[in-house]
Amino acid sequence: MTFTDRVLSVVRAIPKGKTMTYKEVAKKAGNENAARAVGHIVKRNTDKTIPCHRVIRSDGSLGGYNNLLGKSKGELLQKEKNWR
């Protein structure tokens, strides 16, 4: 399994209403020093079933988002936070 595959697997497993930082995803995927690579991987992702909007910066800010679902990252996270 490639690092990209591991990253996307980790991101796919982030539950609704939860977030992980790029660094946390990198560490869980096997390379804690690859947070920037995680950012590039999720930015290039085209699979709408992978919730890349749940990956945020370590300082709590949202970071970038490729907007596959037509909504902003913040809107999606807020909607999921209120999801029951």
N, C-alpha and C positions, 0 to 999 in steps of 0.2 A: 504494500500500500504506500503510495507516495505521500509526501507531506501535505500536498494540496488535498488529497482524499481524506487524510486524517483531520485536517482543519475543517473541511466541510462536514465531516461526520460529527465533530464536536459541536459545531454551530447548529447542525440539524437537531441535536439533542437538548439545546437550551429551551427550557419550558416557557410557555406563554406567560407573560408578566414578569419574566426574569431577564437579566442581562449578564454578560460577561465582558471583561475588557479584552482588547486585542492581545495583551500580554498573557492573560489567563488562558485564552484559547491557544496561544502559541505553546505555553507550558504544557497544557493538557494534550496537545498534538505531538509533543516530544521535543520541542526546541524553544525554551523560554526566552531566548534572545532573538526570536523571529517575529516580533510583534508587527513590524513594518511589512513583512512578507504576508502575514495574516491579512493586513489591510488591503494589500494588492489582490490577494486571492478572493476575498469577499467582494471587492469592487468589481472584479471580472466575472463573478458568478452570474449565470443566467437561469439557474434553476429556481423557479418561483416557490418551490416547496422548502427551500433552505432559508430560514429566517435571519438573514444577514443583518437586518435592522436591529437585532438584539445584541450586536457587538458594539461596544462603546469605548471611548478613551479612558485611560486610567484616572484622569482628573474629573471624570464624570460627565464631560461634554460628549456630544453625540458623535462627532467625527463625520466622515463622508458617508454617502449612501447612493447606490446606483438607481434607486427609485423605480424598481421593476413593477411595483404594485400601483404606481401612480399617486402615491401619497408620500408625505415627508416622513422621515425616520421618527421624528418627534410625535407626529400624529399617530403613527402605528403603535409606538410604545405606550402612548397615553391611552389609546383604545384598549390595548391588551391589559394594561394595569387595572382597568375597570371591568375587565372580562370576568365572568363567573361561570 
